[in-house]
Each structure stands twice: as C-alpha cells, then as structure tokens.
C-alpha cells in the first residue's frame, strides 16, 4: 500500500537505498545497548519495542506548528474533512497551529515522519509496524469507546449475484489483494486462507489493486471476482454512499484486529507528548465523526507491544517482519503493481 509512493518520493530504488543508508553521525555513534527490530536511527533500551526519547535533550522537538495526517485513501480530502473538528480542538488544546498533511500512500506517511515532517498521525494496522521500526513512530491510541478499542475484521467480499459461497470456490479466480504491506489486504490472508481450502499464490494468482477502496470498487465493477478487505473501510464506503453494501456478499470474516493506530514522533519534547496524548484521550467525537468512524467516540489508549502482538505474529509468520530488509524487498513488487493498476485504469 505504501512501498510504491516511497519509491516515487525518493526517485526509485537507488534513492531509497541512499535514504536509508544515510544515517546521521549521531545515530551511528550513539551508545545504544538495545535496538531490537528498530532502524539504526533509534534505540529501545527499555525494550518496549518502540523508539526511546533521544537521550540528548537538544534533539527534542517542540514545533510551533503540529503536522497531522491519517492513513491515505484514494480521495485524501475524505479524512481531512472527517478530522476537521478534532484538529480544531487539538489546536486549542495544545495552543499550537495544527495542519493536515494529505498523503497519497503509507510510504509517503512513513517517510514524512522519518524525515521529521510529520509529528503525529494515524497509520493503517499493517504499516504501523514499519512506521515504528523505520520512522520512530510511537503508537499510543486507536479509535474506540468507553470500554474498548475499535477493531476490524478481514472480510472476503464477492458480488451478491455471484456463484461463490465459500472460500474454496475462489480457486483459479481473480482475487484482489490490496498491497504487500497490508495486514488484512495481504498478510493475514496468507495465514488464514489456506486452512479454508484457498492458498494465495497457489490456488489463485494474487492481483494487487493498490488499496482497500480500489479492491472494493474492482469487485463492484467486475474487475475482480473477490477481495479480502478491512471491514471498517468497507462499511465506511457504504456509509459515505460510495457503494451499496447490499450489492455485495461477505463469504468470510476473521477474528478482530486492532484498527489504525495514532502515533507521535519519538523525538517530540516529553512535555509536548504529555500534552498531546492528554488532548487525544480527553477529546470526544462529535456526531459527524462518530458516523465517519463506525460509532467510535474517543481515542482509546493502547501500546504497540501489547495490542499489536497479533499483527506482528502474522507478519513474521508470512516472512514479512517489520524490518528494513522486508520493507525494501517488497518495494519493487509494489511499484510494479502500482504501475499495472494505473495502466489498467487508464485503459478504461
């Protein structure tokens, strides 16, 4: 979902290598006793799996303008509008100017935080792991209610009038995955589908659509016979009137995964982090935001170490751990899928 944009942003694989290789001197010389899966830019001496606040207070950032974004969709303005009430509140709560920075892919979002251009944002479930390890993101909340955080399911959708009734019926069919990095759109299906009689890349050739919305619209138009997608995205598309939910049938639904995380950059000033997180936790969604986000009415506290454990296990089980090697390995594949999707779209 995000590898392609990172390649585009950094002018190809060669530039990507230079970007990740250009580690500042302070990072290379840093006396870090433990990093785990974190990139060389970061340290995790308390072993909570996220980047520690820099030891040198001179590296702490307390910007006058906070830059916020949310996991990208085909129309970036959708979430900019949805989060407007919260961002107005956040500006007053932190006494800072707050701007929404629209991104076209998860790659752009991750690169922006790594480069210091993004201070806080919402990351999709799967890409959260890469944001933590490669961009120093520190997840602290998800959408939820008074009792629990909001989750989503991996669902497999088909057209309502299709003949497909169970997963095994999709053997040899056109099944769209979203992108190599996506938890529900690609990684989880590799673990959860085989026991149901359908093994990706064995019983069908994986076709990458580029995103959950694209997969849903592709099934609607008949470009794909089926698609594994995130249930919350599917439902929101129906609520917004982009699709008619009754035109589809769900033939599989997984257990619940955590929804997108909200994370701040690891090098924000500790006082700012304290204020920022309190502002998030104290905010209550107005009616229009609750409608946009499936009834969630607040930001619910979480930790990456505990609440993302199931996501990490799926990533590791599919040979896609959230490290730089896996990130770069999938980059070329993602770029090829993006170009193919654009070519197909242009021919319509």
Order of alpha helices (4+ residues) and beta strands (2+ residues): alpha-alpha-alpha-beta-alpha-alpha-beta-alpha-beta-alpha-beta-beta-beta-alpha-beta-alpha-beta-alpha-beta-beta-alpha-alpha-beta-alpha-alpha-alpha
